[in-house]
Amino acid sequence: MKRQKRDKLGRAHSNGYQAGLGGKAKEQCPYQNVDAKSQWLGGWRDAISDRNLGLYK
């Protein structure tokens, strides 16, 4: 059960990262669950940070 939960949260983080790279706003987070939303926003912040460092264009 924990493995499945971890996979969902990992997927939320990955989706947030991809959204950040794509230039989406953080208000466009599709998750309602607090844990998943937190992971999505964390991924989004990581992507924005990476873009600002010049790792992606």
CNS distance restraints for C-alpha pairs under 8 A (distance, minus, plus):
assign (resid   1 and name CA) (resid   5 and name CA) 6.40 0.50 0.50
assign (resid   2 and name CA) (resid   6 and name CA) 6.09 0.50 0.50
assign (resid   3 and name CA) (resid   7 and name CA) 6.21 0.50 0.50
assign (resid   4 and name CA) (resid   8 and name CA) 6.40 0.50 0.50
assign (resid   5 and name CA) (resid   9 and name CA) 6.39 0.50 0.50
assign (resid   6 and name CA) (resid  10 and name CA) 6.00 0.50 0.50
assign (resid   7 and name CA) (resid  11 and name CA) 6.04 0.50 0.50
assign (resid   8 and name CA) (resid  12 and name CA) 6.22 0.50 0.50
assign (resid   8 and name CA) (resid  36 and name CA) 7.59 0.50 0.50
assign (resid   9 and name CA) (resid  13 and name CA) 6.28 0.50 0.50
assign (resid   9 and name CA) (resid  35 and name CA) 7.33 0.50 0.50
assign (resid   9 and name CA) (resid  36 and name CA) 5.50 0.50 0.50
assign (resid   9 and name CA) (resid  39 and name CA) 6.21 0.50 0.50
assign (resid  10 and name CA) (resid  14 and name CA) 6.21 0.50 0.50
assign (resid  10 and name CA) (resid  39 and name CA) 7.42 0.50 0.50
assign (resid  11 and name CA) (resid  15 and name CA) 6.03 0.50 0.50
assign (resid  12 and name CA) (resid  16 and name CA) 6.13 0.50 0.50
assign (resid  12 and name CA) (resid  36 and name CA) 5.81 0.50 0.50
assign (resid  12 and name CA) (resid  37 and name CA) 7.40 0.50 0.50
assign (resid  12 and name CA) (resid  39 and name CA) 5.81 0.50 0.50
assign (resid  12 and name CA) (resid  40 and name CA) 4.87 0.50 0.50
assign (resid  12 and name CA) (resid  43 and name CA) 7.85 0.50 0.50
assign (resid  13 and name CA) (resid  17 and name CA) 6.18 0.50 0.50
assign (resid  13 and name CA) (resid  36 and name CA) 7.77 0.50 0.50
assign (resid  13 and name CA) (resid  39 and name CA) 4.72 0.50 0.50
assign (resid  13 and name CA) (resid  40 and name CA) 4.41 0.50 0.50
assign (resid  13 and name CA) (resid  41 and name CA) 7.28 0.50 0.50
assign (resid  13 and name CA) (resid  42 and name CA) 6.48 0.50 0.50
assign (resid  13 and name CA) (resid  43 and name CA) 4.58 0.50 0.50
assign (resid  13 and name CA) (resid  44 and name CA) 7.55 0.50 0.50
assign (resid  14 and name CA) (resid  18 and name CA) 6.25 0.50 0.50
assign (resid  14 and name CA) (resid  40 and name CA) 7.23 0.50 0.50
assign (resid  14 and name CA) (resid  43 and name CA) 6.16 0.50 0.50
assign (resid  15 and name CA) (resid  19 and name CA) 6.13 0.50 0.50
assign (resid  15 and name CA) (resid  40 and name CA) 6.50 0.50 0.50
assign (resid  15 and name CA) (resid  43 and name CA) 7.33 0.50 0.50
assign (resid  16 and name CA) (resid  20 and name CA) 6.13 0.50 0.50
assign (resid  16 and name CA) (resid  29 and name CA) 7.58 0.50 0.50
assign (resid  16 and name CA) (resid  39 and name CA) 7.55 0.50 0.50
assign (resid  16 and name CA) (resid  40 and name CA) 4.26 0.50 0.50
assign (resid  16 and name CA) (resid  41 and name CA) 6.04 0.50 0.50
assign (resid  16 and name CA) (resid  42 and name CA) 7.23 0.50 0.50
assign (resid  16 and name CA) (resid  43 and name CA) 4.65 0.50 0.50
assign (resid  16 and name CA) (resid  44 and name CA) 4.49 0.50 0.50
assign (resid  17 and name CA) (resid  21 and name CA) 6.27 0.50 0.50
assign (resid  17 and name CA) (resid  40 and name CA) 7.26 0.50 0.50
assign (resid  17 and name CA) (resid  42 and name CA) 7.86 0.50 0.50
assign (resid  17 and name CA) (resid  43 and name CA) 4.20 0.50 0.50
assign (resid  17 and name CA) (resid  44 and name CA) 4.54 0.50 0.50
assign (resid  17 and name CA) (resid  45 and name CA) 7.45 0.50 0.50
assign (resid  17 and name CA) (resid  46 and name CA) 6.57 0.50 0.50
assign (resid  17 and name CA) (resid  47 and name CA) 5.07 0.50 0.50
assign (resid  18 and name CA) (resid  22 and name CA) 6.12 0.50 0.50
assign (resid  18 and name CA) (resid  43 and name CA) 7.90 0.50 0.50
assign (resid  18 and name CA) (resid  44 and name CA) 7.37 0.50 0.50
assign (resid  18 and name CA) (resid  47 and name CA) 7.32 0.50 0.50
assign (resid  19 and name CA) (resid  23 and name CA) 6.36 0.50 0.50
assign (resid  19 and name CA) (resid  24 and name CA) 5.39 0.50 0.50
assign (resid  19 and name CA) (resid  25 and name CA) 7.99 0.50 0.50
assign (resid  19 and name CA) (resid  44 and name CA) 6.44 0.50 0.50
assign (resid  20 and name CA) (resid  24 and name CA) 5.65 0.50 0.50
assign (resid  20 and name CA) (resid  25 and name CA) 7.39 0.50 0.50
assign (resid  20 and name CA) (resid  26 and name CA) 7.83 0.50 0.50
assign (resid  20 and name CA) (resid  43 and name CA) 7.51 0.50 0.50
assign (resid  20 and name CA) (resid  44 and name CA) 4.58 0.50 0.50
assign (resid  20 and name CA) (resid  45 and name CA) 7.08 0.50 0.50
assign (resid  20 and name CA) (resid  46 and name CA) 7.90 0.50 0.50
assign (resid  20 and name CA) (resid  47 and name CA) 5.06 0.50 0.50
assign (resid  20 and name CA) (resid  48 and name CA) 5.67 0.50 0.50
assign (resid  21 and name CA) (resid  44 and name CA) 7.77 0.50 0.50
assign (resid  21 and name CA) (resid  47 and name CA) 5.52 0.50 0.50
assign (resid  21 and name CA) (resid  48 and name CA) 6.75 0.50 0.50
assign (resid  21 and name CA) (resid  51 and name CA) 7.05 0.50 0.50
assign (resid  21 and name CA) (resid  56 and name CA) 7.60 0.50 0.50
assign (resid  24 and name CA) (resid  28 and name CA) 6.85 0.50 0.50
assign (resid  26 and name CA) (resid  41 and name CA) 6.80 0.50 0.50
assign (resid  26 and name CA) (resid  44 and name CA) 7.05 0.50 0.50
assign (resid  29 and name CA) (resid  37 and name CA) 6.94 0.50 0.50
assign (resid  29 and name CA) (resid  40 and name CA) 7.04 0.50 0.50
assign (resid  29 and name CA) (resid  41 and name CA) 7.47 0.50 0.50
assign (resid  30 and name CA) (resid  37 and name CA) 7.79 0.50 0.50
assign (resid  31 and name CA) (resid  36 and name CA) 6.20 0.50 0.50
assign (resid  31 and name CA) (resid  37 and name CA) 5.13 0.50 0.50
assign (resid  31 and name CA) (resid  40 and name CA) 7.81 0.50 0.50
assign (resid  32 and name CA) (resid  36 and name CA) 7.47 0.50 0.50
assign (resid  32 and name CA) (resid  37 and name CA) 6.33 0.50 0.50
assign (resid  33 and name CA) (resid  37 and name CA) 5.91 0.50 0.50
assign (resid  34 and name CA) (resid  38 and name CA) 6.02 0.50 0.50
assign (resid  35 and name CA) (resid  39 and name CA) 6.33 0.50 0.50
assign (resid  36 and name CA) (resid  40 and name CA) 6.12 0.50 0.50
assign (resid  37 and name CA) (resid  41 and name CA) 6.10 0.50 0.50
assign (resid  38 and name CA) (resid  42 and name CA) 6.11 0.50 0.50
assign (resid  39 and name CA) (resid  43 and name CA) 6.24 0.50 0.50
assign (resid  40 and name CA) (resid  44 and name CA) 6.13 0.50 0.50
assign (resid  41 and name CA) (resid  45 and name CA) 6.07 0.50 0.50
assign (resid  42 and name CA) (resid  46 and name CA) 6.22 0.50 0.50
assign (resid  43 and name CA) (resid  47 and name CA) 6.24 0.50 0.50
assign (resid  44 and name CA) (resid  48 and name CA) 6.27 0.50 0.50
assign (resid  45 and name CA) (resid  49 and name CA) 6.09 0.50 0.50
assign (resid  46 and name CA) (resid  50 and name CA) 6.15 0.50 0.50
assign (resid  47 and name CA) (resid  51 and name CA) 6.09 0.50 0.50
assign (resid  48 and name CA) (resid  52 and name CA) 6.17 0.50 0.50
assign (resid  49 and name CA) (resid  53 and name CA) 6.28 0.50 0.50
assign (resid  50 and name CA) (resid  54 and name CA) 6.41 0.50 0.50
assign (resid  50 and name CA) (resid  55 and name CA) 5.44 0.50 0.50
assign (resid  50 and name CA) (resid  56 and name CA) 6.67 0.50 0.50
assign (resid  51 and name CA) (resid  55 and name CA) 5.64 0.50 0.50
assign (resid  51 and name CA) (resid  56 and name CA) 5.06 0.50 0.50
assign (resid  51 and name CA) (resid  57 and name CA) 6.44 0.50 0.50
